[in-house]
Amino acid sequence: MTALCTALPEQLCLLLVDDHRIFLDGLSLALAPLCADLRIHTAETAAAAEACLQTGDFDLILLDLRLPDMPGLELLQRWQQQGRMTPVAILSASDSTLDVQAALAAGALGFIPKSANSDELRQAVTRVLLGETLPAPAAEKPQLTPRQMEILRLLADGLPNKSIGRQLGVSEDTVKTHLKSLFQELDVHTRTACVSVARQRGWL
């Protein structure tokens, strides 16, 4: 499909919503080359963002998920319910697959990691401004053996070591050895945390 527009207009107005002033300043500098007349408004709270939206129209809102007075996801959902047509992209330090999926399901047009460099950031913002929906980042591929994946799934089902060993036809000590490797791979210390992190990475 041929894109109808491949260049940004000369004038753009963006709203950046994040509770870290230093980050907002750096973000404004990184986005400055987007166009000749770029107007950037910033808000450090959900309430301030709402106030900005009452005063004018924006071409794009970059929204953080962690705000002091309301979760960014909840704010996005409110805007969707109000029928706001302003495009929104999430800009977050979160690496949770669940956060990405929730944001896209709530109507965000993309999820941009704060770890992106200036070029990557401008490229992602440009794509959204041109009408694209950024694809969700691919789930991190597990560096696990098939046996470890089997044990992880049974762990998620709540089975104790003895039952896992019986189901897989291995000794309880073998299960413990695999669990130790799983804990090291996921940098966790409990069974609950192991399952939780694996779900966040999209492995379960």
BALUMKE-848688 format. One record per residue: x, y, z of N, C-alpha, C, O in turn. Coordinates in steps of 0.05 Angstrom, whole numbers, plus 32768, in hexadecimal, padded with zeros to 4 digits. Each point is the difference from the previous one (the first is absolute). Example, Ala and Ser with C-alpha at 12.3 -4.5 7.8 and 13.67 -1.06 7.14 Angstrom:
<sites>
81087F8E809C7FEE8018800080128018800080158000800D/7FE480157FE58010801880017FF18016800E800A80168004/
</sites>
This chain:
<sites>
80117FE880007FEF80188000801280198000801280028010/7FE980107FDE800F80197FFF7FF7801480147FE880058004/802B8006800B7FF9801480147FF7801A7FF2800B80087FEC/7FE08004801F7FF580187FF5801280188005800180137FF1/800E7FEB8025801180178008801A7FF5800A80017FEE8012/8016801C7FE480197FF6800980128015800D80167FFA8009/7FE0801E7FFA800F8016800D7FEE800E80147FE880037FFD/8025800580197FF1800E80157FFA801D7FF78010800B7FF1/7FDA800080197FFB801D7FFB80158012800C800F7FF78012/7FF180227FE680148013800A7FFA8007801D80128008800F/7FD47FF67FF97FF98008801B7FF27FE9800F7FEE7FF37FF5/801C800780237FF57FEB80107FFD8009801D800F80118009/7FDD7FE480057FFC8006801C7FFE7FE680107FEE7FF07FFC/8025800C801680017FE7800F7FFB8005801E80078015800A/7FEE7FD880037FFC8001801E80107FE8800B7FFB7FE97FFA/8019801E801880107FEB800D7FF77FFE801D80018014800F/7FF77FD57FFA7FF67FFC801B80127FEC800F80017FE87FFA/800E8023801980137FF08010800680108019800180198000/80037FD980168004800E801A801E80068006800680098016/800B7FF37FD7801C80068004800880187FEE80027FFD7FE8/8002801A8024800680197FF280197FFD7FEE800180097FEA/80157FEA802180187FFE7FF17FFB7FEF7FE7800B80067FEB/7FE57FE580187FFA7FEF7FE97FF080107FEB80057FFE7FE8/7FE8801280217FF080107FEE801280137FF07FFD80047FE8/801780098026801280127FF380117FF27FEA8003800A7FEA/80077FDE801E80107FF17FEC7FEF7FF67FE9800980007FE9/7FDE7FF9801C7FEE7FF77FEB7FFA80167FED7FFF7FFC7FE8/7FFD801C80237FFA80177FEF801880067FED7FFC80067FE8/801C7FF88022801880047FF080027FEB7FEA800780067FE9/7FF47FE1801E80027FEA7FED7FEC80027FEA80057FF87FE9/7FE38013801D7FEB80027FEC8002801A7FEF7FF280027FEB/801E8011801D8002801A7FF380047FFE7FE27FF480107FF1/801D7FDD800480047FFF7FE37FE87FF67FF080027FFF7FE7/7FE87FF980267FEA7FF47FF17FF680137FEA7FFA7FF67FE9/80038023801C7FF580137FEC8009801C8007800A80068015/7FF2800C7FD78009801C80037FF2800F8018800D800E800E/7FD97FED7FF57FF1800F80147FF47FEB80137FE87FF87FFD/80287FFF80167FF67FEB80137FF9800D801B8011800C800D/7FD67FF27FFB7FF7800B80197FFC7FE980147FF07FED7FFA/801D8014801C7FFF7FEA80137FF4800B801B800A8013800B/7FE27FDF7FFE7FF48007801A80067FE8801280007FE97FF7/8005801C802280067FEA80137FED800080187FF680158007/80067FD480047FEF7FFD8018800D7FEA801180097FEB7FF6/7FF8801A8024800D7FED80137FEC7FF0800F80077FEE800F/7FDF80177FED7FEB7FF1800D7FE97FFB7FEC7FFE800D7FEC/7FF17FE0801C7FE87FFB7FEF7FEE801980007FF480077FEB/80098006802C7FEF80188002800B80167FED7FF0800E7FF3/802B7FF6800D800B80157FEF7FFC7FF97FE27FFC80117FF0/80067FD5800A7FFB7FF77FE47FE380067FF87FFB800A7FEA/7FF37FF180287FE380057FFA7FFC801E7FFB7FF180087FEF/801D800980227FFD801D7FFD800B80097FE57FF480117FF3/80227FE38004800C80077FE67FED7FFA7FE97FFD800F7FED/7FF57FDA80167FED7FF87FEB7FE880137FFE7FF380017FEB/8007800D802A7FEA801380008008801A7FF17FEE800F7FF8/802C7FF580058009801A7FF580077FFF7FE2800380157FF3/80007FD3800280077FFF7FE380017FE47FF67FFC7FEC800E/800980127FD880027FE67FF3801D7FF77FFC801280117FFD/7FF37FD68004801B7FF57FFD80017FEB7FEA7FEC7FF27FFB/802B800D7FF880037FEC7FEA80077FE5800C7FFA7FEB7FF4/80128014802480077FE7800D80058005801E800B80158008/7FEE7FD7800880068000801C80137FE980067FFA7FE97FF9/801C801D801480127FEB800A7FFC7FFD801E80048013800F/7FF37FD67FF97FF67FFC801B80107FEB800F80047FEA7FF7/8005801D8021800D7FED80127FEB7FF0800F7FEA800A8005/801D7FDD80027FED7FEF800E7FFF8006801E7FED7FFA800E/802980127FFC80028005801D7FFD801D8006801380107FFC/7FD67FF9800D7FFB801C80077FF88001801D7FF57FED800B/8011802980037FFC8001801D7FE2800080087FFA7FF68016/7FF480147FD97FE4800280097FEE7FEC7FF27FE97FFD8009/80207FF57FE37FEF7FED7FF280127FEF7FED8011800B7FF3/7FEA7FDA800C800F7FF07FED7FFB800A7FE37FEA80067FF9/802B7FFB7FF77FFE80097FE57FEC7FF07FF07FF2800A7FEF/800D7FDC80177FED7FEE7FF17FE3800880067FEF80007FEE/800C8007802B7FE5800880087FF9801B7FF27FE980047FF8/802A800E80067FFC80197FF37FFA7FFC7FE27FEE800C7FF5/80217FE27FFE7FFB7FFA7FE47FE47FF47FFC7FF280087FED/80067FE680257FE57FF47FFE7FEB801680037FEB7FFF7FF2/8019801480207FED801680037FFD80107FE77FEA80077FF7/802D7FFF7FFC7FFF800F7FE77FF17FF17FEA7FF2800C7FF0/80127FDA80107FF27FF07FEC7FE2800180047FF180027FED/80077FFC802D7FE4800180067FF3801B7FFA7FE980027FF9/8028801380097FF6801B7FF97FFF80057FE27FF580147FF7/80167FD97FFA7FFF80027FE3801680137FF57FFD800A7FEA/80187FFB8025801580117FF7800E7FF37FE880067FE88000/7FFF80287FEB800C7FF57FE8801E80047FFE800D7FF77FED/7FFF80178027801C80067FFF80107FE680027FFC7FF18013/8017800A7FDB80107FE78002801180008019800A80158008/7FF87FD4800480107FFD801880147FE97FFD7FF97FEA7FF7/8020801B801080157FEB8001800A7FFF801C80048015800D/80017FD37FFD800B7FFD801B801F80017FFE800C7FF37FEF/7FFF801D8023801E8002800280067FF8801D7FFC80108013/800F7FD87FF180037FF6801B801A7FF08004800B7FF57FED/7FFE800B802C80177FF080087FF97FE3800580117FEF8003/7FD5800B7FFD7FF77FE5800680087FED7FE97FFD80077FE9/800D7FE1801F80067FEC7FEB7FEC7FE8800380067FEA7FF6/7FE4801B80177FEC7FEB80047FEF7FFC7FE67FF480137FF6/800C7FD580017FF07FF97FE97FE2800580067FF180087FEE/80077FF4802B7FE4800580077FF9801E7FFD7FEB80077FF7/8028800A80117FFC801D7FFE7FFC80087FE27FEF80107FF9/80227FE57FF77FFF80057FE37FE57FF87FF57FF3800F7FF2/80057FD880147FE77FF67FF57FE88010800B7FED80067FF1/8014800280287FEA800F800C7FFE801B7FF37FEA800A7FFB/802C800380008001801B7FF47FF47FFF7FE47FF080117FF9/80197FDC7FF77FF67FFE7FE57FE27FF97FFF7FF1800A7FF0/80077FE580237FE47FF880027FEF801880087FE880027FF9/8023801180177FF2801780097FFE80177FEB7FF380148004/801B7FE77FE57FFE80147FEB8019800F7FF9800080117FEE/80177FE980208019800D7FF880087FF77FE57FFB7FE97FF8/801280297FF980097FF97FE5801D7FF67FFF800A7FF97FEB/80028005802D801B7FF58001800A8001801C7FF5800D8011/80207FE37FF3800D7FFF801A801E80047FFC800D7FEF7FF4/7FFD80288014801C80087FFB80107FFD801A7FF9800D8014/801B7FE37FED80107FFD8018801180198006800B800C7FED/7FF77FFB802C801180178007801D7FFB7FFB801180127FFF/7FF67FD57FFD801C7FF97FF9800780077FE380177FFE7FF8/7FD5800A7FF8800580067FE4801380197FFE7FFE80128011/80147FED7FDB801180187FFD7FF180157FF07FE97FFB7FF8/8023801C80047FF280177FF47FF67FF97FE47FE980077FF9/80277FEC7FF77FF87FF97FE57FE87FEC80007FED80047FF1/80157FE880207FEA7FEC80027FE7800E800A7FEA7FFA7FF6/80188018801D7FE9800E800A7FF380117FEA7FE77FFF7FFD/802980117FF47FF480107FEB7FF47FEF7FEA7FEB80077FF5/80217FE280057FF67FEF7FEC7FE47FF480087FEE7FFF7FF0/80117FF9802A7FE77FF5800A7FEA801580007FE97FFB7FF8/801D801D80127FED801680017FF780087FE47FE880057FFC/802A7FFB7FF17FF980077FE57FED7FEC7FF47FEC80087FF3/80197FDE80127FEE7FEC7FF67FE48003800B7FEC7FFC7FF1/8011800A80287FE68003800C7FF280197FF57FE880007FF9/8028801680047FF480197FF57FF77FFC7FE37FEE800E7FF7/801F7FE07FFB7FF87FFA7FE47FE97FEC7FFE7FF87FF87FEA/7FFE8000802D7FE87FEF800080057FE280047FED7FF07FFF/802C8008800780057FE480057FFA7FF9801C800180118012/7FF97FD57FF27FFF7FF5801B80197FEF800480057FED7FF1/800C801A802380197FF180037FFA7FE4800A7FEF7FFD8012/801D7FEF7FE27FFC7FE5800A800A7FFC801C8013800D8008/7FE17FE18006800A7FFA801B801B7FF37FFF80057FF07FEE/800D80178024801A7FF380007FFD7FE280037FEE7FF6800E/80237FFB7FE47FFF7FE3800280067FF7801C8012800B800D/7FDF7FE17FFC80067FF5801A801C7FF5800180097FF37FED/800580128029801B7FF6800380007FE17FFF7FF07FF3800D/802280027FE280007FE37FFD800E7FF38018801580098008/7FDF7FE38002800B7FF38018801A7FF17FF980027FF27FEC/80128011802580197FF17FFD7FFE7FE7801280117FFB8010/7FDA7FF67FEB7FFB7FE880117FFF7FE77FEF7FFA80007FE8/800D7FEA80257FFD7FE67FF37FE37FF87FFF7FF0800A8010/80087FE47FDE7FE57FF680007FF77FF5801B7FE980048008/80297FEE80067FF97FF5801A7FFB801680147FED7FFE8010/802380177FEF7FFC801780137FE5800D7FFA7FF280098012/80067FF97FD47FE7800C7FF97FE97FEF800B7FEC800A8009/80177FDB7FF57FEB7FEE800B7FFD8004801E7FEA8002800A/802C8000800480008004801D7FF4801B80077FF080038013/801680117FDD7FF5801B80057FE280007FFD7FF2800C8010/80047FE77FDC7FE37FFE7FFC7FF27FF280177FEB80088009/80217FE280007FF47FF1801780028010801A7FEF7FFF8011/802780107FF18003801280177FEA801580007FF480068015/800580047FD37FEB80147FFE7FE57FF480077FED800E8008/80107FD87FF57FE77FF280077FFE7FFB801E7FEC7FF6800A/802A801180047FFF7FFD801D80097FE5800B7FFC7FFA8017/80117FF67FD880087FE58008801980018011801280107FFA/7FF07FE0801C80187FFE801080167FF07FF17FF97FF37FEC/801F800E801E80167FF37FF27FFB7FE27FFC80067FF57FEA/7FF07FFE802A7FFB7FE37FFF7FED7FF97FE980047FED7FF1/7FE68023800D7FEC7FFB7FEB800B80067FE47FFA7FF27FED/801780238012800C80077FE680127FE97FF77FFF7FF77FE9/80117FFE802A80127FEA7FF97FF17FE87FF880077FF27FED/7FE3800880217FEF7FE87FF97FF480037FE480007FED7FF1/7FF7802C80097FF380047FE680147FFE7FE97FF97FF87FEA/80208011801B801480007FEB80127FE7800080107FFC7FEE/7FEC7FF3802780107FE88001801D8005800880127FF17FF7/7FF280238019801C8006800A7FFF8001801E7FEB8002800D/802D7FFE7FFF80028001801E7FFA801C800A800280147FF1/7FF77FEE80287FFB801A800D801A801180007FFF80187FFD/80187FDA8006801A800F7FFF8004800C7FE5800B80167FFE/7FEE7FDC7FED8003800B7FE57FEE80197FFC800980137FF4/7FDF7FEB80177FEE80187FFE800D8017800F800080177FF6/800B7FE48021800D801680108017800C7FF0800480188001/800B7FD77FF28017800A7FF07FF680137FE9800C80157FFC/7FDF7FE27FF77FF580117FEA7FF4801A800C800380157FF3/7FF07FE980247FF58018800C8016801480077FFD80187FFD/801A7FDE800D801680118007800A800F7FE7800680188002/7FFB7FDA7FE88008800D7FE77FEC80157FF7800780157FF6/7FDF7FE4800D7FEB80137FF98002801A80117FFD80167FF6/80077FE68024800280178012801780127FF87FFE80188000/80197FDB7FF8801780107FF87FFB800F7FE6800780177FFD/7FEC7FDB7FF07FFA800C7FE67FEE80198003800380147FF3/7FE97FEA801F7FED801580048007801380177FF280148005/80247FE68008800A801180167FEA800380167FFA80178008/7FFC7FD380017FEB7FFF801580087FED801680147FF07FFC/7FDD8010801A80077FEF80167FE97FEF800A80037FF08012/7FE580157FE37FE97FF080087FF17FF57FE88003800A7FEA/7FED7FE2801B7FF07FF37FEB7FEB80147FF57FFC80017FE8/7FF8800F802A7FEC80137FF7800C80157FEE7FF580077FEB/80238003801D800D80147FF080097FF57FE57FFF800D7FEB/80097FDA801580087FF27FE77FEA80007FEC800380077FE9/7FE57FF180207FE980007FEE7FF8801C7FF77FF980047FE9/8008800F802A7FF8801B7FFA8012800C7FEA7FF6800C7FED/80247FF280168013800B7FED7FFD7FF27FE58002800D7FEB/7FFA7FD980157FFD7FF17FE77FE7800A7FF1800080027FE8/7FEB800480277FE7800A7FF38005801C7FF57FF780067FEA/8018800B80258006801B7FF680107FFF7FE67FFC80117FEE/80157FDB800F80107FFD7FE87FF17FF37FE9800A7FFD7FEA/7FDE7FFA801C7FF07FF37FEB80077FE37FFB7FFA7FF57FEB/80137FFE802980087FE47FFD7FE97FED800780007FE97FF8/7FED802180177FEA7FEF80097FE6800B7FF57FEA7FF48005/
</sites>
